[in-house]
Each structure stands twice: as C-alpha cells, then as structure tokens.
Amino acid sequence: MPTPVQFPNVTAVAKANVYFGGKVVSHSLLFPDGSKKTLGLIYPGRYHFGTEKAELMEIVDGTCSVTLDGAEAVTTYTAGQEFRIPAKSGFHIEVAEGLCQYICSFLD
C-alpha cells in the first residue's frame, strides 16, 4: 500500500511533540475511530525511542538507518518503505544527512 499523502477528517494537534532539543519534531493526528498517528521529521543525528504500543513507521521522504532494541542488524529505509516496532520495546534511528520525514501509526 502506498504511503498516504493526506488524511481527511482528522483533528490535528497544534502543539508539537519536540524531542532531543528540537532535532525530532512531530504533530499528532487524532482520527474519528480513536486511532492516532504522528507526522514528523528527524534532523541528522542518532536517537533512541522507547515504545508502549506497537508502531508502524512509514518513511515519507529522506533516509534513515534503524536498529531495533535487542538486534544487531542495521536496516536502511528510504521514502516509501516502512518498518514495525514491537510494543514495550524501542529502536535507534539515525539520519546521516538532510531530513527524514515519517508517519508513525500507533497499533493495538
């Protein structure tokens, strides 16, 4: 399935989620069915995120390298690709240059 380019009938939360001193920024989208996504961008650097719920990360633009917690493999993702993170775990994400833009879906 192609990466979405717009989301109709959602509530956008104006206040940004800001991490790592502004190096990772996202905005939350709330859907009528109660689900939530964030749209964000990542500046160059290496960051670690923990997860409560399982997540689906869809890369909209740019490139990132990802290592899931407990794994040694580093996988590179580019626009149009996606990866999943299990609930109650985490991942390292690294952007070498430019910006990486993403959609994060919180899964049940």
C-alpha positions in Angstrom: 0.0 0.0 0.0 1.4 3.4 -0.9 2.4 5.9 1.8 -0.5 8.3 2.4 -0.1 11.9 1.3 -3.1 13.3 3.2 -5.6 12.4 5.9 -9.1 13.7 5.6 -11.5 14.2 8.6 -8.8 14.3 11.4 -8.1 16.6 14.3 -4.5 18.0 14.1 -3.0 18.9 17.5 -1.2 22.3 17.0 1.3 21.9 19.8 4.3 19.9 18.5 6.0 16.9 20.2 9.6 18.0 20.4 12.4 15.6 21.3 16.2 15.9 21.5 16.3 19.7 21.6 14.2 20.1 18.5 16.1 17.5 16.4 12.9 15.4 16.2 9.6 17.1 15.9 6.1 15.6 15.2 2.4 16.6 15.3 -0.3 14.3 16.4 -3.4 13.5 14.3 -6.5 12.1 16.0 -8.9 10.1 13.9 -12.7 9.7 14.4 -12.2 6.0 15.3 -9.9 6.9 18.2 -6.7 6.0 16.5 -3.7 8.3 16.5 -0.8 8.9 14.1 2.1 11.4 14.3 3.6 13.2 11.3 7.2 14.2 11.9 10.7 15.0 10.8 14.1 14.0 12.0 17.2 16.1 11.6 20.7 14.5 11.3 21.8 12.6 14.4 21.2 9.3 16.2 18.3 8.9 18.6 16.7 6.3 20.7 12.9 5.9 21.3 11.0 3.6 23.5 7.5 2.3 22.7 4.5 1.5 24.8 2.3 0.4 21.9 3.5 -1.3 18.7 4.3 1.2 16.0 4.4 1.3 12.2 6.9 3.9 10.8 6.4 4.9 7.2 9.2 6.9 5.6 7.7 9.8 3.6 11.0 11.4 2.5 14.7 11.1 3.2 16.7 8.1 4.5 17.2 6.6 8.0 19.0 3.7 9.5 17.2 1.7 12.2 18.3 -0.8 14.8 15.6 -2.5 16.9 16.3 -3.0 20.6 17.9 -6.4 21.1 19.0 -6.7 17.5 22.4 -6.1 15.9 21.2 -5.6 12.3 21.0 -2.1 11.0 18.5 -1.6 8.2 18.3 1.4 6.0 14.9 2.8 4.9 14.0 5.3 2.3 10.8 7.1 1.1 8.0 4.6 0.5 9.4 2.0 2.9 8.2 1.1 6.4 9.2 -0.8 9.5 7.4 -2.0 12.6 8.5 -1.8 16.3 7.0 -4.2 18.8 5.2 -2.9 21.9 7.2 -2.2 25.0 10.5 -2.1 23.2 12.4 0.5 21.3 14.7 1.4 18.5 17.7 3.6 17.5 17.1 5.7 14.4 19.9 7.6 12.6 19.7 10.2 9.9 23.1 10.9 8.3 22.1 13.9 6.2 19.2 16.0 5.2 15.8 15.4 6.8 13.8 12.2 7.3 10.0 12.7 7.3 7.8 10.0 8.6 4.3 8.9 9.6 4.1 6.9 12.8 0.9 4.8 13.4 0.2 3.5 16.9 -1.0 -0.1 16.6 -3.1 -2.2 19.0 
